[in-house]
Amino acid sequence: MISMISIMLPRAGVSAKRINEVLETEPKIRDIDTPKQFDESKKGLVEFRNVSFRYPDADSESLSDINFIAKPRKNNSNYRKHRFSENLQ
């Protein structure tokens, strides 16, 4: 039991330090002063057009040219299931 605690205690200290670093990090993304007004008829609609993502300091994009529309009150799980099954093959 003591050996287990002696292994877990340093790990917990490192984890606590990292959690504290994350909580104290200032966000790089800020709200703009004049936000865009949205069309109320499209309430609940989420659309991505040609979205790409790259991790900081990465040489290439992890995701590129993603297009996706999630409509309100529609089941979008087929997309997720399809993408998940593609990754398994």
C-alpha positions in Angstrom: 0.0 0.0 0.0 2.8 2.4 0.9 4.6 1.6 -2.3 1.5 2.4 -4.3 1.1 5.8 -2.6 4.8 6.6 -3.2 4.2 6.0 -6.9 0.9 7.9 -7.1 1.9 11.0 -5.0 4.5 12.4 -7.4 2.2 11.8 -10.4 -0.6 13.6 -8.6 1.8 16.5 -7.9 2.8 16.8 -11.6 -0.9 16.5 -12.7 -1.9 19.3 -10.2 0.9 21.5 -11.5 -0.2 21.0 -15.2 -3.9 21.6 -14.3 -2.9 24.8 -12.6 -0.9 25.9 -15.7 -3.9 25.4 -17.9 -6.3 27.3 -15.5 -3.9 30.2 -15.4 -3.3 30.4 -19.1 -4.7 33.6 -20.7 -6.9 32.7 -23.7 -5.7 33.8 -27.1 -9.2 34.0 -28.6 -11.1 37.1 -27.5 -14.6 38.4 -28.3 -14.7 41.2 -30.8 -16.1 44.6 -29.9 -18.8 44.5 -32.6 -20.2 41.0 -33.0 -21.9 39.9 -36.2 -25.7 39.8 -36.1 -27.1 36.4 -37.1 -30.1 35.6 -39.2 -32.8 34.4 -36.8 -34.3 32.1 -39.4 -31.1 30.0 -39.2 -31.2 29.6 -35.4 -29.6 26.4 -34.4 -27.8 25.8 -37.7 -24.1 25.2 -37.6 -22.1 25.3 -40.8 -18.4 24.8 -41.5 -17.1 25.9 -44.9 -13.6 25.0 -46.0 -12.4 24.7 -42.3 -8.8 23.7 -41.7 -7.0 23.0 -38.5 -3.3 22.9 -37.6 -1.7 22.4 -34.2 0.7 25.1 -33.1 4.2 24.5 -34.6 2.9 21.7 -36.8 4.3 21.4 -40.4 1.0 20.3 -41.9 -2.7 20.6 -41.3 -4.5 17.9 -39.2 -7.8 18.7 -40.9 -8.2 20.5 -44.2 -11.2 21.8 -46.3 -13.9 20.4 -44.0 -17.5 21.2 -45.0 -20.3 20.2 -42.7 -23.8 21.4 -41.9 -25.6 20.5 -38.7 -29.3 21.4 -38.9 -31.4 22.1 -35.9 -33.6 19.2 -34.7 -31.9 16.8 -37.1 -30.0 13.7 -36.2 -26.4 14.2 -37.3 -25.2 10.9 -35.8 -25.0 9.2 -39.2 -22.1 11.5 -40.1 -20.3 10.6 -36.9 -21.0 6.9 -37.3 -19.7 7.0 -40.9 -16.6 8.9 -40.0 -15.9 6.5 -37.1 -16.3 3.4 -39.2 -14.0 4.9 -41.8 -11.3 5.2 -39.2 -11.6 1.6 -38.2 -11.0 0.2 -41.6 
